Amino acid sequence: MMNYLFILLIFQQLSYFEFVEYPEEGVVGDTFLIKIVAFESSGDTCWYFNDIANLATTKDGRYPSIFIYPNQVYFQRGVATQKVVVTLAETLSLIAYVPSRPEIMGKTQTIEFYPNYPKRLIILSPTETLASGSSFGKITSFPFSIKAGENFLFRVYITDNWFNPTNTIGETVYFKSNDSFTSLPQEIPFLTNESLIFNCNLKTAEKGENLCFIKNR
């Protein structure tokens, strides 16, 4: 009972977190150090706070804390230091909060994270969207099916290991398919730093996957 009351007292006194060390910018996948201090409402350090807080970014939404790991940090005498990695190449802020009382939180200023080196080619069907900063790469809204002979568009990205689009100007993509009758362009150069779109026509009617494959050479 006394332990419960002591824990309750701690969370009554704890008011907010403050990030006192973090980078102004960073590269996706590179480790960096953060330091967080727990404070009372009076502005004094909450030195008796020895507990876990969750870490997230302002871009984490339906996939909690998918863009930062580890996603927890441990405080000792009101101070936490931790090396972390962010996987999303975007302008965002880091957040620390108490899971049971999310109003007890702290947030950094905005940090610009840049893509890492190009590592992957990813191709998206009309029903798929790119999931930058993730390990799975894309989100499918519903199954993709077409009739043989119909034209449809694919989108191609060159990304880092976490599916963040990278510098692609000057790159050329070459195409092939497991459908020998498929109508595909021979090659397409990237003209911008985003993605390229190409038209595809699969001639063979089959169930299951009958996808176009791409390679960069």
Secondary structure as a PSIPRED ss2 file (coil, helix, strand):
# PSIPRED VFORMAT (PSIPRED V4.0)

   1 M C   1.000  0.000  0.000
   2 M H   0.000  1.000  0.000
   3 N H   0.000  1.000  0.000
   4 Y H   0.000  1.000  0.000
   5 L H   0.000  1.000  0.000
   6 F H   0.000  1.000  0.000
   7 I H   0.000  1.000  0.000
   8 L H   0.000  1.000  0.000
   9 L H   0.000  1.000  0.000
  10 I H   0.000  1.000  0.000
  11 F H   0.000  1.000  0.000
  12 Q H   0.000  1.000  0.000
  13 Q H   0.000  1.000  0.000
  14 L E   0.000  0.000  1.000
  15 S E   0.000  0.000  1.000
  16 Y E   0.000  0.000  1.000
  17 F E   0.000  0.000  1.000
  18 E E   0.000  0.000  1.000
  19 F E   0.000  0.000  1.000
  20 V E   0.000  0.000  1.000
  21 E E   0.000  0.000  1.000
  22 Y C   1.000  0.000  0.000
  23 P C   1.000  0.000  0.000
  24 E C   1.000  0.000  0.000
  25 E E   0.000  0.000  1.000
  26 G E   0.000  0.000  1.000
  27 V E   0.000  0.000  1.000
  28 V C   1.000  0.000  0.000
  29 G C   1.000  0.000  0.000
  30 D C   1.000  0.000  0.000
  31 T C   1.000  0.000  0.000
  32 F E   0.000  0.000  1.000
  33 L E   0.000  0.000  1.000
  34 I E   0.000  0.000  1.000
  35 K E   0.000  0.000  1.000
  36 I E   0.000  0.000  1.000
  37 V E   0.000  0.000  1.000
  38 A E   0.000  0.000  1.000
  39 F E   0.000  0.000  1.000
  40 E E   0.000  0.000  1.000
  41 S C   1.000  0.000  0.000
  42 S C   1.000  0.000  0.000
  43 G C   1.000  0.000  0.000
  44 D C   1.000  0.000  0.000
  45 T E   0.000  0.000  1.000
  46 C C   1.000  0.000  0.000
  47 W C   1.000  0.000  0.000
  48 Y C   1.000  0.000  0.000
  49 F C   1.000  0.000  0.000
  50 N C   1.000  0.000  0.000
  51 D C   1.000  0.000  0.000
  52 I E   0.000  0.000  1.000
  53 A E   0.000  0.000  1.000
  54 N E   0.000  0.000  1.000
  55 L E   0.000  0.000  1.000
  56 A E   0.000  0.000  1.000
  57 T E   0.000  0.000  1.000
  58 T C   1.000  0.000  0.000
  59 K C   1.000  0.000  0.000
  60 D C   1.000  0.000  0.000
  61 G C   1.000  0.000  0.000
  62 R C   1.000  0.000  0.000
  63 Y C   1.000  0.000  0.000
  64 P C   1.000  0.000  0.000
  65 S C   1.000  0.000  0.000
  66 I C   1.000  0.000  0.000
  67 F C   1.000  0.000  0.000
  68 I E   0.000  0.000  1.000
  69 Y E   0.000  0.000  1.000
  70 P C   1.000  0.000  0.000
  71 N C   1.000  0.000  0.000
  72 Q E   0.000  0.000  1.000
  73 V E   0.000  0.000  1.000
  74 Y E   0.000  0.000  1.000
  75 F C   1.000  0.000  0.000
  76 Q E   0.000  0.000  1.000
  77 R C   1.000  0.000  0.000
  78 G C   1.000  0.000  0.000
  79 V E   0.000  0.000  1.000
  80 A E   0.000  0.000  1.000
  81 T E   0.000  0.000  1.000
  82 Q E   0.000  0.000  1.000
  83 K E   0.000  0.000  1.000
  84 V E   0.000  0.000  1.000
  85 V E   0.000  0.000  1.000
  86 V E   0.000  0.000  1.000
  87 T C   1.000  0.000  0.000
  88 L C   1.000  0.000  0.000
  89 A C   1.000  0.000  0.000
  90 E C   1.000  0.000  0.000
  91 T E   0.000  0.000  1.000
  92 L E   0.000  0.000  1.000
  93 S C   1.000  0.000  0.000
  94 L E   0.000  0.000  1.000
  95 I E   0.000  0.000  1.000
  96 A E   0.000  0.000  1.000
  97 Y E   0.000  0.000  1.000
  98 V E   0.000  0.000  1.000
  99 P C   1.000  0.000  0.000
 100 S C   1.000  0.000  0.000
 101 R E   0.000  0.000  1.000
 102 P E   0.000  0.000  1.000
 103 E E   0.000  0.000  1.000
 104 I E   0.000  0.000  1.000
 105 M E   0.000  0.000  1.000
 106 G E   0.000  0.000  1.000
 107 K E   0.000  0.000  1.000
 108 T C   1.000  0.000  0.000
 109 Q C   1.000  0.000  0.000
 110 T C   1.000  0.000  0.000
 111 I E   0.000  0.000  1.000
 112 E E   0.000  0.000  1.000
 113 F E   0.000  0.000  1.000
 114 Y E   0.000  0.000  1.000
 115 P C   1.000  0.000  0.000
 116 N C   1.000  0.000  0.000
 117 Y C   1.000  0.000  0.000
 118 P C   1.000  0.000  0.000
 119 K C   1.000  0.000  0.000
 120 R E   0.000  0.000  1.000
 121 L E   0.000  0.000  1.000
 122 I E   0.000  0.000  1.000
 123 I E   0.000  0.000  1.000
 124 L E   0.000  0.000  1.000
 125 S C   1.000  0.000  0.000
 126 P C   1.000  0.000  0.000
 127 T C   1.000  0.000  0.000
 128 E E   0.000  0.000  1.000
 129 T E   0.000  0.000  1.000
 130 L E   0.000  0.000  1.000
 131 A C   1.000  0.000  0.000
 132 S C   1.000  0.000  0.000
 133 G C   1.000  0.000  0.000
 134 S C   1.000  0.000  0.000
 135 S C   1.000  0.000  0.000
 136 F C   1.000  0.000  0.000
 137 G C   1.000  0.000  0.000
 138 K E   0.000  0.000  1.000
 139 I E   0.000  0.000  1.000
 140 T E   0.000  0.000  1.000
 141 S C   1.000  0.000  0.000
 142 F C   1.000  0.000  0.000
 143 P C   1.000  0.000  0.000
 144 F C   1.000  0.000  0.000
 145 S C   1.000  0.000  0.000
 146 I C   1.000  0.000  0.000
 147 K C   1.000  0.000  0.000
 148 A C   1.000  0.000  0.000
 149 G C   1.000  0.000  0.000
 150 E C   1.000  0.000  0.000
 151 N E   0.000  0.000  1.000
 152 F E   0.000  0.000  1.000
 153 L E   0.000  0.000  1.000
 154 F E   0.000  0.000  1.000
 155 R E   0.000  0.000  1.000
 156 V E   0.000  0.000  1.000
 157 Y E   0.000  0.000  1.000
 158 I E   0.000  0.000  1.000
 159 T E   0.000  0.000  1.000
 160 D C   1.000  0.000  0.000
 161 N C   1.000  0.000  0.000
 162 W C   1.000  0.000  0.000
 163 F C   1.000  0.000  0.000
 164 N C   1.000  0.000  0.000
 165 P E   0.000  0.000  1.000
 166 T C   1.000  0.000  0.000
 167 N C   1.000  0.000  0.000
 168 T C   1.000  0.000  0.000
 169 I C   1.000  0.000  0.000
 170 G C   1.000  0.000  0.000
 171 E C   1.000  0.000  0.000
 172 T E   0.000  0.000  1.000
 173 V E   0.000  0.000  1.000
 174 Y E   0.000  0.000  1.000
 175 F E   0.000  0.000  1.000
 176 K E   0.000  0.000  1.000
 177 S E   0.000  0.000  1.000
 178 N C   1.000  0.000  0.000
 179 D C   1.000  0.000  0.000
 180 S C   1.000  0.000  0.000
 181 F C   1.000  0.000  0.000
 182 T C   1.000  0.000  0.000
 183 S E   0.000  0.000  1.000
 184 L C   1.000  0.000  0.000
 185 P C   1.000  0.000  0.000
 186 Q C   1.000  0.000  0.000
 187 E E   0.000  0.000  1.000
 188 I E   0.000  0.000  1.000
 189 P E   0.000  0.000  1.000
 190 F C   1.000  0.000  0.000
 191 L C   1.000  0.000  0.000
 192 T C   1.000  0.000  0.000
 193 N C   1.000  0.000  0.000
 194 E C   1.000  0.000  0.000
 195 S C   1.000  0.000  0.000
 196 L E   0.000  0.000  1.000
 197 I E   0.000  0.000  1.000
 198 F E   0.000  0.000  1.000
 199 N E   0.000  0.000  1.000
 200 C E   0.000  0.000  1.000
 201 N E   0.000  0.000  1.000
 202 L C   1.000  0.000  0.000
 203 K C   1.000  0.000  0.000
 204 T C   1.000  0.000  0.000
 205 A C   1.000  0.000  0.000
 206 E C   1.000  0.000  0.000
 207 K C   1.000  0.000  0.000
 208 G C   1.000  0.000  0.000
 209 E C   1.000  0.000  0.000
 210 N C   1.000  0.000  0.000
 211 L C   1.000  0.000  0.000
 212 C E   0.000  0.000  1.000
 213 F E   0.000  0.000  1.000
 214 I E   0.000  0.000  1.000
 215 K E   0.000  0.000  1.000
 216 N E   0.000  0.000  1.000
 217 R C   1.000  0.000  0.000
